[in-house]
Amino acid sequence: MREWQGRTAVITGGGRGFGKAFGAALALRGAHVVLVDIDGAQAEAAAQDIRVQGGSALGIGGDVTNEVRMAEVMAQAAQANGGIDLLVNNAGLHSNEYGQPILKLGLAKVRRLFEVNVIGVVCCTLAAHPHMRGRAGASVINIASSAAHLGGSAYGDSKLAVAGLTITFARELGPDGIRVNAISPGLILTETIRNELPEVTKQRVQAMQMISGDGLEDDIVEALLYLASGKARFVTGETLRVTGGMAAGV
Ligand SMILES: NC(=O)c1ccc[n+]([C@@H]2O[C@H](COP(=O)([O-])OP(=O)(O)OC[C@H]3O[C@@H](n4cnc5c(N)ncnc54)[C@H](O)[C@@H]3O)[C@@H](O)[C@H]2O)c1
């Protein structure tokens, strides 16, 4: 269980939901975990939860679109173990609020959606890259979405760009020994989804699954642990769909 000992993982949007669950799972396996969130108090509370369990964690406030701040955050994260071994680009504006038609969202919201979901990935990857170069087994994992593969929403289009960037960065960072992959979660009952998604929407989405039942945070955590591990050493540029078959496609 200590295979992450001596290694550092930076997780954006680490204050709650997937990000918090990724942090807890990696810390349990020995990683030093750095949780970055626009809500700094939430990031610090999540880090404190990990420390109470005996793990090593730091919570830092910062907006993933802020180039200067992300450079500071990555430099700070790299101090504990002399670099960064895993970057999880998880922070994102959610489909709940941003899944509406573009005609309703308006330009300002669409601009912010792409700024956070797409430029945020570029910003954090560029900031982390100097600290990841040459680290054995280093990788980046981007969190896309089933919405990317289904089409028909600005939110999905922002996540489609994330899947595209996964291939582009895999090509560009491959020579430095860094693998880059993505996960496209389907409907997963994180706290935000449990609290905010109307029951009728949940039923409509789940009716599209090939297997019934709720998608859980653990399903995404297991996918992340695989992609970040040596078991996936020959896997790069891929987007793994974990959707109960909801967004299957070739
Ligand atoms: N839950 C699902 O069913 C689902 C499905 C597909 C994809 N996703 C994606 O997974 C990721 C996490 O989802 P979640 O359900 O845990 O969401 P969440 O809303 O619970 O958590 C997202 C976190 O990101 C932080 N954040 C938002 N904007 C930020 C910014 N500019 N800079 C730094 N931090 C910022 C928020 O404060 C929050 O803590 C998102 O990218 C989301 O689009 C979720």
The ligand as an SDF file (V2000), in Angstrom:
LIG
                    3D

 44 48  0  0  0  0  0  0  0  0999 V2000
  -19.2200   14.2290  -10.8570 N   0  0  0  0  0  0  0  0  0  0  0  0
  -19.4320   13.8570  -12.1000 C   0  0  0  0  0  0  0  0  0  0  0  0
  -20.3890   13.1260  -12.3830 O   0  0  0  0  0  0  0  0  0  0  0  0
  -18.4710   14.2670  -13.1940 C   0  0  0  0  0  0  0  0  0  0  0  0
  -18.6400   13.6740  -14.4490 C   0  0  0  0  0  0  0  0  0  0  0  0
  -17.7630   14.0010  -15.4740 C   0  0  0  0  0  0  0  0  0  0  0  0
  -16.7410   14.8900  -15.2400 C   0  0  0  0  0  0  0  0  0  0  0  0
  -16.5970   15.4810  -14.0170 N   0  0  0  0  0  0  0  0  0  0  0  0
  -15.4660   16.4030  -13.8600 C   0  0  0  0  0  0  0  0  0  0  0  0
  -14.7010   15.9920  -12.7550 O   0  0  0  0  0  0  0  0  0  0  0  0
  -14.0910   17.1290  -12.1320 C   0  0  0  0  0  0  0  0  0  0  0  0
  -14.4330   17.1730  -10.6540 C   0  0  0  0  0  0  0  0  0  0  0  0
  -15.8300   16.9910  -10.5050 O   0  0  0  0  0  0  0  0  0  0  0  0
  -16.5320   17.0170   -9.0720 P   0  0  0  0  0  0  0  0  0  0  0  0
  -17.8430   16.3580   -9.2400 O   0  0  0  0  0  0  0  0  0  0  0  0
  -15.6070   16.5510   -8.0340 O   0  0  0  0  0  0  0  0  0  0  0  0
  -16.7670   18.6080   -8.9760 O   0  0  0  0  0  0  0  0  0  0  0  0
  -16.8650   19.6150   -7.7280 P   0  0  0  0  0  0  0  0  0  0  0  0
  -17.5610   20.8190   -8.2400 O   0  0  0  0  0  0  0  0  0  0  0  0
  -17.4150   18.9170   -6.5290 O   0  0  0  0  0  0  0  0  0  0  0  0
  -15.3370   19.9670   -7.4330 O   0  0  0  0  0  0  0  0  0  0  0  0
  -14.5940   20.7890   -8.2950 C   0  0  0  0  0  0  0  0  0  0  0  0
  -13.5720   21.5360   -7.4720 C   0  0  0  0  0  0  0  0  0  0  0  0
  -12.8350   22.4040   -8.3600 O   0  0  0  0  0  0  0  0  0  0  0  0
  -12.6760   23.6600   -7.7210 C   0  0  0  0  0  0  0  0  0  0  0  0
  -12.4830   24.6930   -8.7540 N   0  0  0  0  0  0  0  0  0  0  0  0
  -13.4230   25.2070   -9.5930 C   0  0  0  0  0  0  0  0  0  0  0  0
  -12.8780   26.1570  -10.3580 N   0  0  0  0  0  0  0  0  0  0  0  0
  -11.5760   26.2560  -10.0120 C   0  0  0  0  0  0  0  0  0  0  0  0
  -10.4910   27.0610  -10.4490 C   0  0  0  0  0  0  0  0  0  0  0  0
  -10.6590   27.9950  -11.3970 N   0  0  0  0  0  0  0  0  0  0  0  0
   -9.2820   26.8970   -9.8700 N   0  0  0  0  0  0  0  0  0  0  0  0
   -9.0970   25.9800   -8.8820 C   0  0  0  0  0  0  0  0  0  0  0  0
  -10.0980   25.1910   -8.4210 N   0  0  0  0  0  0  0  0  0  0  0  0
  -11.3150   25.3260   -8.9780 C   0  0  0  0  0  0  0  0  0  0  0  0
  -13.9530   23.8630   -6.9090 C   0  0  0  0  0  0  0  0  0  0  0  0
  -13.7740   24.8210   -5.8720 O   0  0  0  0  0  0  0  0  0  0  0  0
  -14.1970   22.4410   -6.3980 C   0  0  0  0  0  0  0  0  0  0  0  0
  -13.5700   22.2170   -5.1400 O   0  0  0  0  0  0  0  0  0  0  0  0
  -14.5690   18.3470  -12.9040 C   0  0  0  0  0  0  0  0  0  0  0  0
  -13.5910   18.6850  -13.8980 O   0  0  0  0  0  0  0  0  0  0  0  0
  -15.8400   17.8420  -13.5730 C   0  0  0  0  0  0  0  0  0  0  0  0
  -16.1540   18.5620  -14.7420 O   0  0  0  0  0  0  0  0  0  0  0  0
  -17.4500   15.1830  -12.9920 C   0  0  0  0  0  0  0  0  0  0  0  0
  1  2  1  0
  2  3  2  0
  2  4  1  0
  4  5  1  0
  4 44  2  0
  5  6  2  0
  6  7  1  0
  7  8  2  0
  8  9  1  0
  8 44  1  0
  9 10  1  0
  9 42  1  0
 10 11  1  0
 11 12  1  0
 11 40  1  0
 12 13  1  0
 13 14  1  0
 14 15  2  0
 14 16  1  0
 14 17  1  0
 17 18  1  0
 18 19  2  0
 18 20  1  0
 18 21  1  0
 21 22  1  0
 22 23  1  0
 23 24  1  0
 23 38  1  0
 24 25  1  0
 25 26  1  0
 25 36  1  0
 26 27  1  0
 26 35  1  0
 27 28  2  0
 28 29  1  0
 29 30  1  0
 29 35  2  0
 30 31  1  0
 30 32  2  0
 32 33  1  0
 33 34  2  0
 34 35  1  0
 36 37  1  0
 36 38  1  0
 38 39  1  0
 40 41  1  0
 40 42  1  0
 42 43  1  0
M  CHG  2   8   1  16  -1
M  END
$$$$
